[in-house]
Amino acid sequence: MKKFIGCLLVFGILGVSVFISQLRAPGDGISPNNDSSTANSASNRELTLEVKSRNPWTHLRLNNDPDIFRFAIVSDRTGGHREKIFSKAVEQLNYLQPEFVLSVGDLIEGYSAKTDRLEEMWKEFQSFTSKLDMPFFYTPGNHDLSNETQQKFWEEKFGRRYFHFIYKKVLFLILCSEYPPGSGKISKEQQEYFANVLKTNSEVNWTIMTIHKPIWTGDIQKNGWGNIEKMLAGRNYTVFAGHVHHYKKFVRNGMNYYQLATTGGGSKLRGIQFGEFDHISWVTMKKDGPILANLMLDGIFPENLEIPETKESGSITKKNETYKVNGIIYLDGVPPVGAIVNFYDKPSNLKSPRMVADGVVEADGSFTLTTYTRGDGAPLGNYMVTLTDNGPKTIQKTRLKWKIPAEFTNASTTPLTAKVSTERNYFKFEINSSK
């Protein structure tokens, strides 16, 4: 009998302590509502535990605000896409379970007016997106809308080239930088559309924008971006773009602009230092703005650690054989750290030289060239060599302050040359800015 009474007292104390914990911290994510009909509601998530004078946790403010949501963004798939990358990303998105997925364009290789070829490309791409557990929102890129035939294909398949939607008091603007094809502009019609959208949705907490080309780096008065920024004045917003295949963050008007890397698109894949990698951008949307996490595709695995095999073919252009190229360069007797060494050639069918390979100057002045994949060197041939100060800064910073003479920055005027052969290719360059 005594044991029975003792048990009642213990359970009674526990019950009181749980009841007290529910009363003392309702604002900490603990709900006293035990109604099973509302238990699964985002606004009625329950936490039941015993609170004592000392407790093994930091606090009980659960990160479960009903206004918080998470979505993902995929970047360029094309421009010489690599096999089994984007299709793998689709599988990985289903592991991650975002509420929806945005894109920044360049979804098919495009650049064709052959209807059967375009049908084949879109059928393949839509076979990927159809496997997603969540909605996928299309943003057009230059590969998707490169000519009038492709414009008609887009209209037949998706209708609008630009649109908007609202989710949990966040306004999403999907812009088109490719009308007319390849223009890199936002048409007057589109500007008027978004002016009206912004005017009639002034009470949202935040605005998220996707556009293929980061046209804010160009002449914003001519391409229409200047007008878009005027419309956004006084708002909280974030912009996502692709096209360049290099990750970079910009800050304009106190707001964050992101130029994403790739999700299978053409890339030398030299890593984070170069902003060259395959990723999914994971966005947690809170009332005071988005929190961005870049998830590398080679680090996302299911619970069994096995990535399903896919059948996505690649579209890499035919490669020339490359040979390792290393060297060292000095500017006024010191290494121009972070600058770029560029190797140019000039095929007879081109009007101007083309950049073939490049490499970043390291702290000791050394550099290693890349043409296709990290450190693979350059094809055989004679090259004009330039040095430029626009290194692959993934986060926008003050430009490098190297005073590189103008003649060394242009392939048509540089006095630096190099010949890549089958033997050891090591070059030493000296630049004097006073000459």
N, C-alpha and C positions, 0 to 999 in steps of 0.2 A: 504494500500500500504506500509506504514511504517513497519507494522508487517511482511509483506511478505519479505521486504528487510532485516529486522532484522533476520528472519529465515535463509535466504540465507547466511548472514554473519556468523551465528553460525555454520551452516553445513559446510561452507567453512573453518572455523577455525579448526573444528574437523577433516575435511578431510586432512588439512595440517599437523595437529599434528600426525595423524595416519601415513601419508606418511613419516614424519620425523622420527617417531619411527621405521619404517621399514628400513630406511636408516641408522640410527645411531647405530643399534645393530644387524646387520646380523650375527655376530659371536655368538650372545647370543641366538640362536635358533629361530630367527625371520626371516622368509623368505619373500622377496618382491614378490615372484613368485605367481601370482594369477591364473595361468593356471589350470583350474579344472582337466585337464587330468593328472596332476602330483601332485595334492593336497594330494593324499593318499600315495605318495611315502615317504619312511622313510627319504629320503634325502631332502624332500621338505615340511616338516611339517610346518604349518603356525601358527603364533601367531599375532593377530591384536588387538591392544589396544592403549589407549591414554597415552602418556608419558608427565608428567608435571614436574614442578620444584621440587616437592615432590611427592613420589609415594609409595603406600602401598604394597610393595613387597621387597624381599631381592635382587634379581638380575633376569636377563632374560636368563640365560644360561641353557636352557632346557636340561634335562637328556635324550637326544634322539639321541645320536651319532649313526649313522647307523651301527657301528661295535658292539654296545652293544647288547647282547641277554641274554635270561634267560632260564635255563633248571633245571630240578629237578632230584634228585637221591632217589631211594627207597632202603631200606636195607633189611636184612634177613627176610624172611617170615616164615621160617620153624625151625626145631629143637623143635618140640612141638608147632605148631602154634595155635593161639587162634582164635576162630570163629569171622567172620564178621569184621576183622581188615584190612587186605590187600584189600579186596573188597571195603571197605569204603574208603581207601586211593585212589583207582582208581577214585571213584566219586569225591573226593576232588581235585585230579589232574585236572579233567575236569573243576572244578570251578576256579582253579588257572591259567590254560591255559599257561603252559610253552611251549617252542618251541619243546622240546622233553624230554624224560625221560630215564635216565640211571639206571642200577641196579648193585648190587655188589654180586649177586648170592644167592644160597640157596632158590630157588624158589618153589621147591616141596619137600615133605618129603623124597622121594627117598629111598635109602638103600633097594632096592628090585630088584630081578632078574625076577619077574613075569611080563610078558609083558602086561597082561590085567590090572594089578594094575598100572603099569607105564603109560599106555594109559589113564587110568582114572585120574591120577594125572595131567598129562600134559593137558588133555582136560579141566579140571577144571581151571588150571592156565591160559591157553590161552583164556578161556572164559572171564577172567578178563581183560587181556591186549587188547583184541579185542574191548573193550568198550572205550578205550582211544581215544581222539580226535587227538592225536599227536603220533609220532613214539615212540616205546619202544625198547631199545637196551639191549639185553641179555648178561649178564656176568655169566659164569658157576661157581657153588659152589660145595663143597664136597657132599652135599645132591643131587645135580643134576647129578653128575658124579662119583658115588661111586663104580661102577663095570663096566665090559666090556659091559654088556647088556645096561646099562644106557648110556655108551659112544656111542653105536650104535644108540640108540634112539635120542640122541642129534644130531648126524651127519645126521640122516634121517630128523629131523625136522628143524634144524638150520644150518647144514653144518659145518661151521668153529667154533672152540672153542675160537679162538682169531682173532682179526681183527683191522682195524683202519678206521677212516674217518676224513675229514676236514670240518669245518664249520666256515665261516667268519674269516679265518686266525688263527683258533685254531685247533690244532691236537689232536684228541681223540684216545687213545690207550686202547683197551679192552683186558686185559690179562687173561690167564688161569693158575690158580695155582693147577689144579687137573688132570694133565696128566703126568705119569700114575695116575689112580684113587687114591685119598688120599695122593698123594706124597708131596703136599705143595711145589712144585718146578716149575721152569720155564724151560722147556725143551730146549736143544741146538737148535733144529729146530725153536722154538719160539724166542729164543734170536737172531738167525740169521735174522729172519723175521723182528723183530723190529729194529735191527741194520740198515737194508736196508731202512726201513720206515723213521727212524730218519735222515739218511744220505741224503735222497732225499727230505726231507721236513725241511730244515734248516732255512727257512725264515718265519716260522709261529710266531705269537706273543706269544703264550703260548701252553703248552701241558698239557692235562688233562688225567689222567690214572685211570682206575678202575680195581680192582683185588679182588678176594674173600678174601683170607687170607692175613693178614698183615705180610707177610713173612719177612719184614725188621726187625722184632723182633727176628728172628732166626739166624741161621748160614748163612749169606748172601753169603759166599764164596761157600757153598755147594748147596744152593737152587737156585742159579742163579740171585738173586736180586742184588748182588754186581756188576755183569756185566751190569745189566740194569742201575744202578746208574752211572756207568762209561760212558755209552752211553749218559746219560742225562747231563753230566758235561757241564757247561756253558749255559745251557738252563733254561728258566723259566718254572716250571711245578708244578702241584698239584696232589696228589694221594688220592684216596678214596678206602676203603676196608670195609669189614664187619666181619663176622664169629664169633667174640667174644661176640657180643650182648651187648657190653658196649661202650659207646661213649668216645673217647679219641683223643686228638690232639698231634701229634708228630712234631718236627721240625728236619729235617735232611738236611745237606748241605745247610742250609738257606731256604729250601723249606718246605711247609706245607703238612703233611700227616694226613689224617683223618680216624679213625676207627669208623664207624657209629654204632648206637644202633640198633633198630629193626623197622620193619614195619609189625608187627604181629607175629614175631618169638618168641620163648621161652624166657621169661624174668620175673624176679621178680618184675619189674616195681616199684622200690623203689625211682624213681625220678632223678632229675638232679644231685643231690649230688653224686649219685651212677653211673651216666651215663646210667641209665636204663629207657628207655621211648620209645614210638612209635613215629616216626617222618618221615618227608620228608625233605631232605636237598634241599634248594632253592638256586641256584647259579646264580648270576648276573655276566656275563662275560664282563669285560672291557679290554681295551688294556693293562693296567698295572696289570692285574691279576683278579682272581675271588673274589667276595664278597659273603660269605656264611651266610645264615640264616637258622636256624633249626626251622621248623614249627611243633609244636606238633599236632598230629592228633586230640586230643580232643579240639583243639582251632580253627579248620577250619570249618566254616559253610557257607552254601549258603545264599542268601538274605532272604529266608523265614525261616531261622534258623532250618530247618528240614533236617536231614541226611536220605537219602533214605534207606529203609530196604533192606538188602542183604541176600543171602542164603548160604554164605560160612560157611562150617562146620569147627570145630576145630579138633585138633589132640593131645590133651593133654594126657599124659600118666596117668594111674590110680594113684590117690593120696592117700597117707596114711593120716589118721587123725593126725592133729598137735595140740600141746598144747603150750600156751604162755611160752616163756623162756626169762628171763631178768637176769641181773647180773651186776657186777662191777669188774674191773680188774686193778691192779696196777703193774707197773714195776719199781723196785727200789723206791717204795714209791710214785710214781706219775702216773697219768693217761697217758698211751701211746696213745695220741689223734691221731685218724686217722688210727691206726692199725686195723687189722681184727682178730676177734675171730672166730675160725672155729671148728665146731663139726663134728667128723668123726665116722663112725661105720665100722665094718668089717664083712659083710655077709659071710657065709661059702663058698659061690660059687665064692668069689673074692680072688685074690692073695694078694691084698694090700687094705688098708682102703680106703673108699670113703668119700668125703666131702658131708655132708647132709645139713647142715645149717650154716649160718654165719651172722655176725653183725659187724658194725663199732663201734669202741670205741669213745664215745662222750667226750666233754671237761671235764666232771666230772668223767670220767672213766666208765660210764655206757654203756651197750650194750643191744640190743634187737635182737633176732635171727629171721631170715627169711629162710624158706625152699622153698615155692612156691610163695607166695605173701607177700608183705611188712608187717613185724611184726607178721606173723602167727605162729612163734615158730618152734618146731621140733616134729617129731613123737616120740612115746614112745620108750625107749631103753637106753642102756649104750653107752656112747660116750668117745672118746679120744678128748681132747681139745688142740688146738694149737693157737699160736699168731704169726701172720706174719705182716710184714711192707709194703706189697704191696697193700695198700688200693686203693679204686676206684677213683683214681685221673683222672678226666675227661680232664684236661689240663696237659700235661707232665711237671712235676716240678722235683726239686731235690728230690731224694728218702728220705723217712723218716730216721731219724738218730737214731732210737731206737736200742740200743744194746741188742737185744733179744738173749739169749743163744740158740745155735743151737738145743739143745734137745727139746726146747719148740716149735720149728717151724715145727717139723716132727711128724706126727701122730703115727709113729712106735716107737718113743722114748720119747714122752712127758709124764711127770708124772702127768699131769692134767687130771682129769676124771670128768664125770658128768652123772647122771642118770635122765632122763626125765620121769616124772610120771604124773598121772592125777591130782595130787595136785599142789599147787603153786610151780613153778620152778624158784628159785632165787639162783644164784651162785656167790660166791666171790672168786677171784683168786689172789694170790700174787706171783710175780716172782722176784727173786733176781739174777741179772746178775753176782754178785761177787761170787756166790756159784758154 
